[in-house]
Amino acid sequence: MGKGKGFFLLTLASTACASAFAGAIVIYELNVFSGLDKLSYARLWCDGCFISAVFFLGAGILVAVKRNGGFDSINYAFSQLAKRFWRPAKNSVDKKNQSYLEYVRQRHADGKKSPHPAIMISGGIMLLASFILLALA
């Protein structure tokens, strides 16, 4: 399977999850607000798509920030704090004097790519759907 096909399938799967989440919100709102007219159904789907878009766009942004090193300083601080309180085993290599730059290089040495573009694309699709449903409602 090529890179393009894998990315497409990942985007399709995350969009299906976002749609299922929007559908669950609509079902919940239908149970809470009974006796709605047909115009209100478009509003319910608009709400569901917008909430789903906010969750997926927010998750994609957080993953992108984490992957690009936005939380490295917090992780480094907590790892150094933990090393102060827990003693390493006698046979382990002590990295007590590891600098922040060494920590960041080691942390990002794997070169992994995260799926945040696919998550953000599906969130954008849901946001577009909510704007279209808002115009229809």
Salt bridges, closest charged atoms under 4 A:
ASP72 OD1 - ARG107 NE 3.40
ASP72 OD2 - HIS108 NE2 2.65
ASP110 OD1 - ARG67 NH2 3.15
